[in-house]
Amino acid sequence: MDTYSQEQRHFLWLSESLGSASQALDRVLALFGSPEPVWEEPESFSPFMQPAQYKRLMDNHSEAWIDDRLDQVESCGARVIFSGDPDYPVLLARIPDPPSLLYVRGSLPADMARAVGIVGTRRPSRDGVKTARELAHDVSDAGVTVVSGLARGIDAAAHEGAMLGQTGTLAVLGFGVDIRQPAENAGMFDLIVSKGGALVSEYPPGTAPFAGNFVRRNRIISGLSQGTVLVEGAEDSGAMITLKDAQKQGRVRFAVPGSIYQINSTAPNALLKDGALCVTCASDILSRFGWDRAGGAADAPGKKPRPTLAGLQGKIYDLLEIEDMGFSELAEAAGQDAATLSAELTMMEIEGYITALPGNVYRIAT
């Protein structure tokens, strides 16, 4: 806790009491530029806020409360990064409404200017999942950080692909970094951190998922990225909000084209007609920014060379080389109980031998 200055501590108090996205916080900072006048005389600022906000402000007005909040942040392995800090992401600082602080669990990349967002529908096709995963894998191998929202579907596939590459991935959350939603992605939170990436949120630990928070967090996904790729989405897809944010921020918009007969192609195809750049491989992204292939990834990745695996892992790999299989099919084919099989599949996924697809289907990693 000694790493935070007194002004930062008081800013944390003000932000959490008023709400990081509240107009009251914006008004106070616009008028005074610092939380110190409010800390010294909080009673004088009641006209600037709602009664409920003022009550929280007064209830939380103590150094002990700040100590408790910072203890909670640290207890979940996170830290607070304030606007103006040396490690505050440079691209994010340039958007019209950057978050005044970030709660970060994990490691931010050394080169925050070399990042791309990959987003899309929560209900992707099998081809959409494959596309997101392979694009993310390729750009990660080229030393580019993949940014997404850790939602089910395309977001999850993008994070999975990035973790198979060389660069950590950033998951921007619409809730606290200590919350794990949706349930099917729960295992990815620790995995992202262990693979050198980070969970990022402008909402304090303990903040539950709320629909409005997800809309607001989308500007952070695009704000952290030089460009954002839409892989799949219907016309009313929430991922389109992220692309609209990218346009407002002056960032590059990319889209993966799709069949005119598929509903998940309507959003990317509409973006392409509106001037977004077409993406069919990682080079379309890398060449736009003049990024070289630091990791030497291929545009059209195939399966990894056959690893040397013994015992049950070798048997699982042999089965998946024939075709993708669901959990129950694997259990029957391998002659294993669910607990043993689940443990082996988890280890193989962590080691990068296989990937899990929606619906508990498993595939050899690309």
C-alpha positions in Angstrom: 0.0 0.0 0.0 3.0 2.3 0.4 3.4 2.3 -3.4 0.4 4.6 -3.7 0.7 8.4 -3.1 -1.7 10.2 -0.8 -3.4 11.8 -3.8 -3.8 8.4 -5.5 -5.3 7.0 -2.3 -7.8 9.9 -2.1 -8.6 9.5 -5.8 -9.4 5.8 -5.2 -11.8 6.9 -2.3 -13.4 9.5 -4.5 -13.8 7.2 -7.6 -15.2 4.3 -5.7 -17.6 6.5 -3.6 -19.0 8.4 -6.6 -18.6 5.7 -9.3 -15.8 5.7 -11.8 -18.2 6.6 -14.6 -20.3 9.1 -12.7 -20.9 12.7 -13.9 -20.3 13.9 -10.3 -16.7 12.6 -10.5 -16.3 14.3 -13.9 -17.6 17.6 -12.5 -15.4 17.6 -9.4 -12.3 16.7 -11.3 -13.1 19.3 -14.1 -13.5 22.0 -11.4 -10.6 21.2 -9.1 -8.4 18.7 -11.0 -7.6 16.8 -7.8 -9.4 14.9 -5.1 -7.6 16.8 -2.3 -10.1 19.7 -1.9 -13.0 17.1 -1.6 -11.0 15.1 1.0 -10.3 18.1 3.1 -13.9 19.5 3.0 -16.3 16.8 1.7 -19.4 18.7 3.1 -18.8 21.6 0.7 -19.3 19.3 -2.3 -22.7 17.8 -1.6 -24.4 20.0 -4.3 -22.3 18.3 -6.9 -23.7 14.8 -6.2 -26.8 12.7 -5.5 -27.7 12.1 -1.9 -26.7 8.4 -2.2 -23.3 9.4 -3.6 -22.8 11.9 -0.8 -23.7 9.3 1.8 -21.1 6.8 0.4 -18.6 9.6 0.2 -19.0 10.3 3.9 -19.3 6.7 5.0 -16.0 5.9 3.2 -14.2 9.0 4.4 -11.3 7.5 6.4 -7.7 6.4 5.7 -8.7 3.0 7.3 -11.4 2.5 4.6 -8.8 3.2 1.9 -6.5 0.7 3.6 -9.2 -1.9 3.6 -10.0 -1.3 -0.1 -6.4 -1.6 -1.1 -6.1 -4.8 1.0 -9.0 -6.2 -1.0 -7.4 -5.3 -4.3 -4.1 -6.9 -3.3 -5.8 -10.0 -1.9 -7.1 -10.9 -5.3 -3.6 -10.4 -6.9 -4.5 -7.0 -8.5 -3.1 -3.5 -8.4 -4.4 -0.1 -9.3 -3.0 1.9 -12.2 -3.9 5.6 -12.3 -4.1 7.8 -15.3 -0.7 9.5 -15.6 1.2 6.6 -14.1 4.2 5.5 -16.3 2.6 2.1 -16.9 -0.8 3.4 -17.8 -1.4 2.1 -21.4 -0.3 4.8 -23.8 -3.0 4.1 -26.4 -5.8 4.2 -23.9 -4.7 7.5 -22.6 -5.4 9.0 -26.0 -9.1 8.2 -26.3 -11.7 10.9 -25.6 -12.9 9.4 -22.3 -10.1 7.2 -20.8 -10.8 5.5 -17.5 -9.2 7.5 -14.6 -7.9 4.2 -13.1 -7.6 0.6 -13.9 -7.6 -2.5 -11.7 -5.1 -4.9 -13.3 -4.4 -8.5 -12.3 -1.5 -9.9 -14.2 1.2 -8.3 -16.5 0.7 -5.6 -19.0 2.9 -6.0 -22.1 6.1 -4.0 -22.4 5.0 -2.7 -25.8 1.4 -1.5 -25.3 1.4 0.3 -28.7 1.5 -3.1 -30.4 -2.0 -4.4 -29.7 -5.1 -5.4 -31.7 -8.6 -6.2 -30.5 -10.5 -9.3 -31.7 -14.2 -9.4 -30.9 -17.4 -11.0 -32.2 -20.6 -12.8 -31.4 -21.3 -15.0 -28.3 -22.9 -17.5 -30.6 -20.3 -18.1 -33.3 -20.1 -20.7 -36.0 -17.4 -23.4 -35.9 -15.6 -21.5 -38.7 -15.9 -18.3 -36.7 -14.2 -19.9 -33.7 -11.5 -21.3 -35.8 -10.9 -17.9 -37.5 -10.7 -16.0 -34.3 -8.4 -18.5 -32.7 -6.0 -18.7 -35.7 -5.9 -15.0 -36.2 -5.1 -14.4 -32.5 -2.5 -17.2 -32.6 -0.7 -15.7 -35.6 -0.6 -12.1 -34.4 0.5 -13.2 -31.0 3.4 -15.1 -32.5 4.2 -11.9 -34.3 4.6 -10.1 -31.0 1.2 -8.4 -31.0 -1.0 -8.4 -27.9 -4.6 -9.6 -28.4 -7.2 -7.7 -26.6 -10.8 -9.0 -26.1 -13.6 -9.2 -23.5 -13.5 -12.8 -22.3 -17.1 -13.3 -23.2 -18.2 -16.7 -24.5 -17.8 -17.3 -28.2 -15.4 -15.2 -30.3 -13.8 -13.4 -27.4 -12.9 -16.7 -25.7 -11.6 -18.1 -28.9 -9.4 -15.0 -29.4 -7.9 -15.4 -25.9 -7.3 -19.1 -26.5 -5.5 -18.5 -29.7 -3.4 -15.7 -28.2 -2.3 -18.0 -25.4 -1.0 -20.5 -27.9 1.3 -17.7 -29.3 4.2 -15.8 -27.9 2.5 -12.7 -26.4 0.2 -12.4 -23.4 -3.4 -11.5 -23.9 -5.5 -8.8 -22.2 -9.1 -9.5 -21.1 -11.1 -6.4 -20.5 -13.9 -7.1 -18.0 -17.3 -5.4 -17.3 -17.0 -6.4 -13.6 -14.4 -6.8 -10.9 -11.2 -8.7 -11.7 -12.1 -11.1 -8.8 -15.3 -12.2 -10.5 -15.4 -15.1 -13.0 -18.2 -14.9 -15.6 -19.4 -16.6 -17.7 -19.0 -20.0 -15.9 -17.7 -21.8 -18.9 -14.7 -19.4 -19.1 -13.9 -19.6 -15.4 -10.8 -21.6 -16.0 -9.4 -19.1 -18.4 -9.0 -16.3 -15.9 -6.0 -17.8 -14.1 -4.7 -19.2 -17.3 -4.5 -15.8 -18.9 -2.5 -14.5 -16.0 -0.2 -17.5 -15.8 0.5 -17.1 -19.6 1.8 -13.6 -19.1 -1.4 -11.7 -19.8 -3.7 -9.6 -17.6 -7.3 -9.1 -16.5 -8.2 -5.4 -16.8 -11.2 -3.5 -15.4 -12.2 0.0 -14.5 -14.6 -1.5 -11.9 -13.4 -2.3 -8.4 -13.1 -5.9 -7.1 -16.5 -7.2 -6.0 -18.4 -5.4 -8.8 -20.9 -7.8 -10.2 -21.7 -8.1 -13.9 -24.2 -5.5 -15.1 -25.4 -4.9 -18.7 -24.4 -1.2 -18.8 -20.9 -2.0 -17.6 -20.3 -4.2 -20.6 -21.3 -1.4 -23.0 -19.0 1.0 -21.4 -16.0 -1.4 -21.1 -16.1 -1.8 -25.0 -14.4 1.5 -25.4 -11.5 0.2 -23.4 -11.1 -2.9 -25.7 -10.8 -0.6 -28.7 -8.9 2.0 -26.8 -6.1 -0.4 -25.9 -5.8 -1.5 -29.6 -4.4 0.1 -32.7 -7.2 -1.6 -34.6 -10.1 -4.0 -33.8 -11.2 -7.0 -35.8 -14.9 -8.1 -36.0 -14.9 -11.8 -36.8 -18.7 -12.6 -36.7 -21.8 -10.9 -35.5 -25.4 -10.2 -36.4 -26.5 -6.7 -37.3 -27.5 -6.0 -33.7 -24.4 -7.7 -32.2 -23.0 -6.1 -29.1 -19.5 -6.4 -30.7 -20.6 -3.7 -33.1 -20.4 -1.2 -30.2 -16.7 -1.9 -29.9 -16.2 -1.2 -33.6 -18.2 2.1 -33.3 -16.0 3.0 -30.3 -12.9 2.3 -32.5 -14.2 4.6 -35.2 -14.9 7.4 -32.7 -11.3 6.9 -31.3 -9.8 7.2 -34.8 -8.6 3.5 -34.7 -8.6 1.1 -37.6 -11.6 -1.1 -38.1 -11.2 -4.6 -39.6 -13.7 -7.2 -40.5 -13.6 -10.8 -41.6 -16.0 -11.3 -44.6 -18.6 -14.0 -44.5 -21.4 -15.7 -46.5 -24.3 -13.4 -47.4 -26.6 -16.2 -46.3 -25.3 -16.4 -42.7 -26.7 -14.1 -40.1 -23.4 -13.9 -38.3 -21.9 -12.3 -41.5 -24.3 -9.3 -41.6 -22.3 -7.2 -39.2 -18.8 -7.7 -40.7 -20.1 -7.4 -44.2 -21.8 -4.2 -43.3 -18.6 -2.9 -41.8 -16.7 -3.7 -45.0 -19.2 -1.7 -47.0 -18.7 1.1 -44.6 -14.9 1.2 -45.1 -13.5 -1.3 -42.7 -10.5 -3.2 -43.9 -10.9 -6.8 -45.0 -9.1 -9.5 -43.0 -8.5 -13.0 -44.3 -5.2 -13.7 -42.6 -2.9 -12.2 -40.0 -0.8 -10.4 -42.6 -3.7 -8.2 -43.4 -3.5 -6.8 -39.9 0.3 -6.8 -39.5 1.0 -5.0 -42.9 -1.5 -2.3 -42.1 0.6 -1.1 -39.2 4.0 -2.1 -40.6 4.5 -4.7 -37.9 7.1 -7.4 -38.8 6.7 -11.0 -37.8 8.7 -11.1 -34.7 7.8 -14.7 -34.1 7.7 -15.9 -37.7 4.1 -17.1 -37.6 2.6 -18.5 -40.7 -0.6 -17.0 -42.3 -2.3 -20.3 -42.6 -1.3 -22.4 -39.6 -1.8 -26.1 -39.6 -1.5 -28.6 -36.8 1.6 -28.6 -34.6 4.1 -31.4 -35.2 3.1 -34.6 -33.4 4.4 -34.3 -29.8 5.8 -37.2 -27.9 3.0 -38.1 -25.4 2.7 -41.2 -23.4 -0.1 -42.9 -21.5 -3.6 -41.4 -21.5 -2.4 -38.1 -23.1 -1.0 -40.0 -26.0 -4.3 -41.9 -26.4 -6.3 -38.7 -26.3 -4.0 -37.1 -28.9 -4.4 -40.1 -31.2 -8.2 -39.9 -31.0 -8.3 -36.2 -31.7 -6.0 -36.5 -34.7 -8.7 -38.5 -36.3 -11.5 -36.0 -35.6 -12.7 -33.4 -33.0 -14.5 -35.1 -30.2 -16.8 -34.2 -27.3 -16.1 -35.0 -23.7 -18.5 -38.0 -23.5 -17.2 -39.4 -26.8 -13.6 -39.1 -25.5 -14.4 -40.7 -22.2 -16.0 -43.7 -24.0 -13.3 -44.1 -26.6 -10.5 -43.8 -24.0 -12.2 -45.9 -21.5 -11.7 -43.4 -18.7 -13.9 -41.9 -15.9 -14.9 -38.3 -16.1 -12.6 -37.0 -13.3 -9.4 -38.6 -14.7 -10.2 -37.5 -18.3 -11.0 -34.0 -17.2 -7.7 -33.6 -15.4 -5.7 -34.9 -18.4 -7.6 -32.6 -20.8 -6.9 -29.6 -18.6 -3.2 -30.4 -18.5 -3.0 -30.9 -22.3 -4.8 -27.6 -22.8 -2.5 -25.7 -20.5 0.5 -27.2 -22.3 -1.0 -26.1 -25.7 -1.5 -29.6 -27.2 -5.3 -29.3 -27.5 -8.0 -26.6 -27.4 -11.5 -26.7 -26.1 -14.3 -25.5 -28.4 -17.8 -24.5 -27.3 -20.0 -27.4 -26.3 -17.2 -29.3 -24.6 -15.6 -30.4 -27.9 -11.9 -30.8 -28.1 -9.4 -30.3 -31.0 -5.7 -30.6 -31.7 -4.2 -27.1 -31.2 -3.2 -25.2 -34.3 
